Amino acid sequence: MISIREQEYGLDVALFNEFTLGDFKLLEQALLKRAEEHGKPDVLLDLSGLKDFTLDMALEEVRFMRAHENTFGRFAIVRNDVWINLAAHISGLLTHTHAEYFDSVEEAQAWLLRPVAV
């Protein structure tokens, strides 16, 4: 299950239980829409409620991020599970997005609200 909310910096995305291909398609649409409207949005991706993900979703995520790696700004990833942490790290290695990892949503939001150093 997925929850997507617009924020001043871009999007807050929270995932619960299993992350499926259908959920990722909703995320793709929201990311591309926000990028069209506001340039390179930053994204807070809260994986703390995520229990599992499907293989087809993981493959689509890599494909999408490689095709759009210059479309988005920073990714703040909140995680608390070792396997989800590993999957997020591997995904980051396969793309060139700038991601930071956090233990809480509050820390992630504070990082996204700080100006980007040039």
Sine and cosine of phi, psi and omega as CSV:
sin_phi,cos_phi,sin_psi,cos_psi,sin_omega,cos_omega
0.00,0.00,0.53,-0.85,-0.08,-1.00
-0.73,-0.68,0.58,-0.82,0.11,-0.99
-0.80,-0.61,0.77,-0.64,-0.03,-1.00
-0.79,-0.61,0.82,-0.58,0.03,-1.00
-0.77,-0.63,0.68,-0.73,0.07,-1.00
-0.98,0.21,0.63,-0.78,0.04,-1.00
-0.74,-0.67,0.18,-0.98,0.00,-1.00
-0.88,0.47,-0.52,0.86,-0.01,-1.00
-1.00,0.04,-0.24,0.97,-0.03,-1.00
0.45,-0.90,-0.95,-0.31,-0.05,-1.00
-0.71,-0.70,0.58,-0.82,0.24,-0.97
-0.96,-0.28,0.83,-0.56,-0.02,-1.00
-0.83,-0.56,0.82,-0.57,0.05,-1.00
-0.87,-0.49,0.70,-0.72,0.00,-1.00
-0.90,-0.43,0.67,-0.74,-0.03,-1.00
-0.78,-0.63,0.63,-0.77,0.04,-1.00
0.86,0.51,-0.92,-0.40,-0.06,-1.00
-0.97,-0.23,0.73,-0.68,0.05,-1.00
-0.99,-0.11,0.92,-0.40,-0.09,-1.00
-0.96,-0.28,0.15,-0.99,0.07,-1.00
-0.86,0.51,-0.65,0.76,0.04,-1.00
-0.86,0.50,-0.67,0.75,0.06,-1.00
-0.89,0.46,-0.68,0.74,-0.03,-1.00
-0.92,0.40,-0.57,0.82,0.05,-1.00
-0.89,0.47,-0.63,0.77,0.07,-1.00
-0.89,0.45,-0.66,0.75,0.03,-1.00
-0.90,0.44,-0.70,0.72,0.05,-1.00
-0.82,0.58,-0.76,0.65,-0.02,-1.00
-0.87,0.50,-0.72,0.70,-0.02,-1.00
-0.90,0.43,-0.66,0.75,0.02,-1.00
-0.89,0.45,-0.73,0.69,-0.02,-1.00
-0.92,0.39,-0.62,0.78,0.04,-1.00
-0.89,0.46,-0.73,0.69,-0.01,-1.00
-0.91,0.42,-0.61,0.79,0.04,-1.00
-0.91,0.42,-0.63,0.78,0.05,-1.00
-0.89,0.46,-0.64,0.77,-0.09,-1.00
-0.99,0.13,-0.52,0.85,-0.18,-0.98
-0.70,-0.71,0.43,0.90,0.02,-1.00
0.96,0.27,-0.70,-0.72,-0.07,-1.00
-1.00,-0.05,1.00,-0.04,-0.04,-1.00
-0.95,0.30,0.54,-0.84,0.18,-0.98
-1.00,0.07,0.38,-0.92,-0.07,-1.00
-0.71,-0.71,0.77,-0.64,0.17,-0.99
-0.99,-0.16,0.87,-0.49,-0.03,-1.00
-0.91,-0.41,0.97,-0.25,-0.04,-1.00
-1.00,-0.04,0.96,-0.27,0.00,-1.00
-0.99,-0.17,0.14,0.99,-0.10,-0.99
-0.91,0.41,-0.38,0.92,0.04,-1.00
-0.99,-0.15,0.06,1.00,-0.05,-1.00
-0.99,0.15,0.76,-0.65,0.02,-1.00
-0.96,-0.28,-0.50,0.87,-0.08,-1.00
-0.32,-0.95,0.26,-0.97,0.10,-0.99
-0.58,-0.81,0.39,-0.92,-0.02,-1.00
-1.00,-0.02,0.48,-0.88,-0.02,-1.00
-0.89,0.45,-0.64,0.77,0.01,-1.00
-0.90,0.44,-0.54,0.84,0.07,-1.00
-0.92,0.39,-0.69,0.72,-0.03,-1.00
-0.88,0.47,-0.67,0.74,0.02,-1.00
-0.91,0.41,-0.65,0.76,0.03,-1.00
-0.91,0.41,-0.61,0.79,0.01,-1.00
-0.88,0.48,-0.70,0.71,0.01,-1.00
-0.90,0.43,-0.71,0.70,0.02,-1.00
-0.87,0.50,-0.75,0.67,-0.03,-1.00
-0.89,0.45,-0.73,0.68,-0.05,-1.00
-0.92,0.39,-0.56,0.83,0.06,-1.00
-0.92,0.38,-0.62,0.79,-0.01,-1.00
-0.95,0.30,-0.41,0.91,-0.09,-1.00
-0.81,-0.58,0.46,0.89,-0.12,-0.99
-0.90,0.43,-0.33,0.94,0.05,-1.00
-0.98,-0.19,0.13,0.99,-0.06,-1.00
-1.00,0.05,-0.41,0.91,-0.13,-0.99
-0.88,-0.48,0.34,-0.94,0.05,-1.00
-1.00,0.07,-0.79,-0.61,-0.06,-1.00
-1.00,0.08,0.46,-0.89,0.11,-0.99
-0.88,-0.47,0.84,-0.55,0.11,-0.99
-0.97,-0.24,0.88,-0.47,-0.11,-0.99
-0.92,-0.40,0.84,-0.53,0.05,-1.00
-0.98,-0.20,0.81,-0.58,-0.03,-1.00
-0.56,-0.83,0.40,-0.92,0.02,-1.00
-0.59,-0.80,0.10,0.99,-0.03,-1.00
-0.88,-0.47,0.69,-0.72,-0.07,-1.00
-0.88,0.48,-0.62,0.78,-0.03,-1.00
-0.96,0.28,-0.63,0.78,0.06,-1.00
-0.92,0.40,-0.63,0.78,0.06,-1.00
-0.86,0.51,-0.73,0.68,0.01,-1.00
-0.89,0.45,-0.71,0.70,0.00,-1.00
-0.88,0.47,-0.67,0.75,0.03,-1.00
-0.90,0.43,-0.65,0.76,0.00,-1.00
-0.91,0.41,-0.71,0.71,0.02,-1.00
-0.88,0.48,-0.69,0.72,0.04,-1.00
-0.85,0.52,-0.66,0.75,0.03,-1.00
-0.90,0.44,-0.53,0.85,0.04,-1.00
-0.94,0.35,-0.48,0.88,-0.05,-1.00
-0.99,0.11,-0.23,0.97,0.04,-1.00
-0.81,-0.59,0.09,-1.00,-0.03,-1.00
-0.93,-0.36,0.45,0.89,0.02,-1.00
-0.97,0.24,0.50,-0.87,0.04,-1.00
-1.00,0.04,0.93,-0.37,-0.01,-1.00
-0.82,-0.57,0.62,-0.79,0.14,-0.99
-0.84,-0.55,0.50,-0.86,-0.07,-1.00
-0.92,-0.39,0.66,-0.75,-0.09,-1.00
-0.71,-0.70,0.35,-0.94,0.04,-1.00
-1.00,-0.06,-0.26,0.97,0.00,-1.00
-0.61,-0.79,0.41,-0.91,0.04,-1.00
-0.90,0.45,-0.63,0.78,-0.02,-1.00
-0.88,0.48,-0.68,0.73,0.05,-1.00
-0.90,0.45,-0.67,0.75,-0.01,-1.00
-0.90,0.43,-0.71,0.71,0.02,-1.00
-0.89,0.45,-0.66,0.75,0.02,-1.00
-0.87,0.49,-0.65,0.76,0.02,-1.00
-0.90,0.43,-0.69,0.73,-0.02,-1.00
-0.93,0.36,-0.48,0.88,-0.01,-1.00
-0.98,0.18,-0.26,0.97,0.07,-1.00
-0.96,0.29,0.57,-0.82,0.05,-1.00
-0.89,0.46,0.52,-0.86,0.03,-1.00
-0.98,0.19,0.79,-0.61,0.05,-1.00
-0.96,0.28,0.72,-0.69,-0.03,-1.00
-0.98,-0.20,0.00,0.00,0.00,0.00
